[in-house]
């Protein structure tokens, strides 16, 4: 048979892309790599001189002789809308070069400035010319100084919509004037800034998102933002917080150690549209009460020793993540709840009636001890009989533990699951259950006494177990397989198939 050789023709699909898309791709590259791309074709050379983004990287001062002249020539020969600078400022004239570039760009209507000094070297002081830019829409500073050299300088940034400060040395007066001078500001982020004592912002009618995260020395935060959508405040020390007229807020993440019951109640009652709420490391809360008809997602991480009660009345809540370190009385009204996670931290609370009742709201458990005493199982109803997929994440490896006892406890919690997944940091085992019609009998079996339906023991027809235990030897797996096979055959009435899949063991 005559076989014809196939001819393969190489196709340069990248060069076939339209100019705007090529410009977008090149805009993510440092300028030296953009220049290198010009050897590909004449079209790429044209592209390299027409992109409006200039990414200059002189990180740690490692750039060739004449590179600064190249940068100077380049920014003067094209219309730069976005300028990204990464320079450690090691060389004596680095700051003056950057000052000159930024002043030129500001005069020529640059829209985005992103200045990153690096992890060491001289701290760069932002030139005052930036404070009077009519075109600037995004200002990002990382490891820089932001101070007004003269107290009477006015800041006028009429187009600035995004302000991102990270590890910036600044002061209260500068930040206050900066925000006042940005009438259309929408997004502000302050990460690890230094020398700030207070942040008091009023009349932020256009602000949509504010992030205040771990700013050393910050003691007071006061916000008045009538259209604010998202607010994140994370602080490792005491900080007085006051939210005024934030009635349109929908997302709030709070991690402030001195948050009190009164503060939480007073502020939450003023947030009628809140949909996402996250509370973490609020150590002095005693009686946490959350009542909201708008709340849809709630993340709680409660580790304070003072907390004695949690009361949640959220009928439209869909997602709940609850992390705790003690068995705290927990009341929950969430009829719409569809996804829940329970993460029990140390010290581990013993299993009791209250803890089992709480499981009725959950379908994902993250715990250390899942072995529920048989005495409790015999006297209490299964808490999650409606759950079809049960996910359990253990904080310790379950190899070497009594796997049968673990599975028995889980099948009591959810007595008619379709999928059950058990995970730890090393092992994963999944169970898929397939059911048939139960054998009809007179009277209700004792194992189903508290259930409206018959449990898995009377209708399980097939079970398939898949394992992902890369570090476990074959002998151990064989023992696990044999113990589970024996367990399911001894505890079911109509089982026809048992499959245990792992490597060569099946």
N, C-alpha and C positions, 0 to 999 in steps of 0.2 A: 504493500500500500504506500502510495506516494504522499509523504508528509511535507506540506509546504511550511517553510519557515515564516513565522509571524514577524512582521516588522513593527517595532515599537517607536513611536515618534514622541520625543520629549516635548511637552507643552509647558510654556511658562505662564501659568495661570495668574501668578501675582502681577505680572506686567499687564495683564488684561483687565485688571481692576480699574475702575474709574478713578480719576484724579482725586476727588474728595476723600475716597476711602484710602488711597495710598498715603495721602497727607496725614490722615488720622493715624495710620500705622506708624509712620515715621515720627510723629509727634511724641511717641512714648520712648524714643531712643535719645541718649546723650548726643550732643552735637558731633562728637568725633565719629560715632558710628553712622550718623546721618551722612557725613562727608564721605566715609568709606563706601557707602552705598552708591555713590555717583559712578563708580567704575562699572556698574551693571549695564547701564545703557544711557543714551543721551536723555531719554525721558526721565530717568531717575535723577539725573543731574538737575534737570529742570524742577523736579519735585523737591529736591533738597534745598533749593533757594526760594521756594514759595510757601513752605509750611509756616504757619503763624506762631508755632511753639518753639521756644529755644530752651533746651535743657543743657545747662553748663555744669560740668563736674570737675572741680579742681580739688577733689577730696584728698586731705592730708598733704596738699601742696605738690602732688606728683603730676605735674603737667609739663610738657616740653617747652623749651625756649621759644618765645614768640607766640605762645598760645593766647596770652592776654590780648596781644595785638590782633590776633585772629578774631577773638570774641568781640573786640571793639569794632572792627571792620564789619563783622557780620551783622551785629545789631543795628548798625547805622545804614546798612544796605537793604534792609527789608522791614516790613511792617510786623513787628512782634506784638502779639496779643497776650501771650502767656510766657512768662520767664521763670524758669526753675533754676535755682542756684544751690549747689552743694559745695561748700568751700570751707576748709578748716581754718583759714586765715592765718596760716603759719608765716607766710612771707610778709615782710614789713610793709609793703605797699598794697597788700591785698584789700584792705578796707577802703583805701582811697579809690582803687580801681572799681570796686563794687559800688561805692557811692556815685561815681561818675556814670556807671552803666544805668543804675536805677534812676538817677535824675534825668538822664536822657530818655529812658523808657517812659517815665511819668509824663514828660513833656510831649511825648509822641503817642499818648493815649493807650498805654498798656492796660490790659483789663485784669490780668491775674499775676500776682507775685507770690512765689513760693521760695522762701529762703531757709536753708538748712545749713547750719554751721558745722555740724559734726559732733563727735563725742569728746573732743579735746581741742586745745588751741585757744586763740583769742575769741572773746565774745564780741559779736558784731552789734554795733549801735545803729539802729535803723535811722536813715537820714530824715530830717524834718520835711524835706520836699514831698515825701510820700503822703503827708497829712493834708495835702491840698490837691489831691488827684481827683479830677472830675470823672475819669473813665474807669477807675479801679473798681472791680466787682468782687474779687476774691483776694484776701490777704492771709497768707499762711506763714507763720514764723516759728522756727524751731531752734532752740539754743541761741537766742538773740537778746539784746537789750531793747527795751521799749520805754524810753523816758523822754519827757518834754524838756529840752535844754533851757527853755525860758517859760516861766509860769503863765505868761499872757498870750502864748501861742494858741490860736484857735484851730480846731480840727474840722475840716470840711470834706467829707467823703460822701457826696450825694448819691453815688451809684453802688457803694459797697453793700453787698448782700450776705457775704460769708466772711467770718473772722475766726481763724483757727490759731490759737496760741498754745505752744507746747514747750515746757521748760524755759519760759521766758522770764527775764528779770524785769519787773515793772513796779508800778505803785498805784495806789487808789485813785489819785487825781488824774493820772494819764488814762487809766482804763475808763473812768467816768467820762472824761472829755471825749475819748475815742468813741464810746457808744452813743453819747449825745450827738456827736458829729456825723453819725451814720443813720439818717432818718428812715432808710428802707432796709435796714439790717434784718435778715431772716434767720440766719444760722450762726450761733456763736458757740465756740468750744474753748474751754480753758483747762489745760492739762498740766499739772505739776508746775504751775507758775510760782515764782518766788517774790517775796516782799509785799504781797497783797494782804491787807487786813480786813477790808470790807468791800463788798460789791453791792451797790445800791443803784438799781436801774428802774427808771420810771417811764411811763408812757411808751412802752415798746409795742406799739400797735401792729407792727409788721412782723415781729419775731415769731417764728414757727418752732424752732428747736434751740434749746440751750443745754450745754453739757458743762458741768463744773466738777472736776475730778481731781482730788488729792492735791490741792494747792496749798503748799506749806505756809502756815501762819494765818490762813484765812479764818476769821472769827464770826463774820456777819454776812448773810446773803439776804437781800431784799429785792423781790422781783414784782413788777407791775407790768403784766403783758396779757392784754385782753384776748389776743388771738393765738396764744402759745399752744402748740399741739403736743410737743414732747419736751420733757424735762428730766435730766439725770443729774443727781447730786450725790457724789460719793466722797466721803471725807473720813479720815482716820482719827480725828480729834473732835472735841466739842465745837459746834458751830451753830449759832442762832440763825434760824431760817424763817422768813416771813414771805408768804405768797399772797399777793393782793390782786384781785380782779383777774385771776387765771381761770375763769369759769369755763373756757373752751378747751382746757387741757384734757388730752385723751391718753397720754402715756406718761407715767411717773415711775422713776427708779430712784429709790431712796436708801442710802447706806450712811447713816449718821448716828454715832453711838449715843448721843444725848436726846434722841427722839422720845418724847413722853406720850402716854396715853392721851392726854388732853390735846397736845399739839396735833397728834394724828387724827383724832376725832374732829377737832375744829376745822382742820384744813380739808379733810376728805369730804366733809359735808358741804364744802364750797366748790366741789368738783362734780357737777351733775352729769358731765359727759365722759368721765373717766372710763377707759376700756381696758387698759393694760396697767397693772400695778405690781411693782417689785419692791419687796422689803427685805433688807439684809443687814445683819450686824447692828440692829437697834437694840442694844443690850439692856436698857432699863424699862422696856415695855413690861407691863404687868397684866393688863387685861386688854388684849387686842380685839377690837370689835370693828368689823368691816361690813357696812351695809350699803349696797349699791345695786340699782337695777340696770345700770349701763355696763358694769364691769364684765369683761369676757375672758380675760387672762389674768391669773393671779400667781405670782411666784413668791413664796415665803421661805426665808431661811432664818429660823428662830433658835438661837442658842443661849439667850440670856437666862440666868439662873433665877431672875425675878418673875418671869412669866408664869402665870398660873391658869390662864384661860384664853382660849381662842374661839371667837364667835363670828362666823361668816354667814351673812345673809345676802346671797347674790344669785337670784333665781335665773339669771341669764348667763351665768358663768359657764364657759365651754372648756377651758384648760386650767388645771391646777397643778402646781409643783410645790410640794411641801417638804421642807428639810428641817429636822428638829433633832435635839439631843436628849430629850426626855419625854416621858409619857405625859402630855399635857391635855387636859380636858378640851375636846375639840368638837364644836358644833358647826354643822355645815348644811345650809339650804342652797342647793344648786341643782335644780331640776334639769337644766340643759347640759350638765357636765358630760363631755364625751371623751376627754383625755386627762388622765391624772397620773402624777408621779409622786411616790413616797420615798424619801431618802432619810434613813435613820442614821444619825451620827453617833459617835461614842459620847458619853457612856450609854450602853444599850439598855433600853427599858424592857422589863420582862413582859411576856405576853399576858394580857388580861382581857377582860370583857370589853373595856373601852377601846383598847388598841385593835381588837378584832372588829368591833363595830365600825371603826374608822376605815378599815379596808373595804367596806362595802362601797365606798366612793371611788375606789382606785382600780386601775387595770395595769399599772406599772409599779413594781415595788423595787426599792433599792435598800437592801437591809443586810445585816450581818447574820442574824439568827432567824431562820425560817422554819424551825422545828417547833410546831405548835403542839403543846401538851395534849395527849390523847383525851384527858379528862375534859378539857375545854371543848374539843371537837365533838365529844359525845353529848354535851349538854347545850351547845349553842348552834344556831342555824348557820349554814355557809354564808359568808358575807357577800360573795360576788357570784351568785349563781347565774346571773344574766351575762357575765363577761364571756366573750367568745375567744378572745386572744389575751392571754396572760403573759406579761413580760416581767421577769424577775432578774435583777442584777445584784449579785452578792458581793460584799466587800472583801470576802476571803475566798480562796480557792475551795471548791467542793470536791476535788479529787481526794480520796482517802476518807471522806465523810460517808455517812450512810445515805447513799443516793436514793435508796428505796424509801427511806423515812422522809426525805426531802420531797420526793414526788408525791408521796401519800398526803403530806401536809398541803401541798399546792392543789392537789385534786380535791381536797376538802374545801379550800378557799373558793375555787372555781370548779364545781363538780360536773360541768358539761362543756369543757372548752373545745375549740376546734384546733387552736394552735397554742402551744406553751413553749416559751423560750427562757432558758436559764443561762445567765452569763456571769462570769467573773473576769478578772483581769487576765486570766490565762486560758480559761476554758469556755466553750459554748456548746450547749446541747439543746436541740429543738425537737419537739414532739408534735406530730400531726395526727389528729384523731378523726376517725371516720365511724359513723354510727349507723345502726340498723334498727329495725323495730324490736322493742323489748318483748320478752316472753311474759305474757299476762299471767298474773298470779292473784290469788285472793289475799287481800290485805296489803298494807304498805310495808316495804322492807324497813328495818330499823335505821339503816344508813340514810334513808330519804324521808325520815319522819318530819323534818322541818322544811322540806322542799315542796314546791308546787308541782314538780315533775320528778321523774326517776333520774337518778344520777348515772354516771358513766359506767358503773359496774354492771348495769342491766341492759345496756344498749350499745356498748363499744364493740364494733365489728372488726376494726383494723387499726393498728398503731404503727407509725413509721418514725423511727428515731434517727436523727442525723447528728454526728458529733464532729467537733472541730477542736481536737486536742493534740496539737502538734508535739507536745513535750512528754506525752504519756506513753509508756511502753505497752506493747501488745498484750502482755499478760494481765495488766490492770484493766485494760479495755474489755478483755474477754470475761473477766470477773464481773464487770459492770453490766455487760450484756446478759450474762447468765442470771444475775440477781433481778434485773428488770424484767426479763422474760418470765421468770418464775412468778414474780409479783403480779404481772398482768394476767397470766393464765389462771392463777389461783383466785383472783379477785374479780373476774368477769364471767358472764354467763354465755355469751354468744361470740366470743372472740374467735376469728378465723385466721387472722394474719398478724404476725409480729415481725417487723423488719428493723434491723439495727445496722446502720450504714456508717462505716468508717474504714477507710483504707482497704486492707485485705480482709477485714473482719466483717462478715455479713451473715 
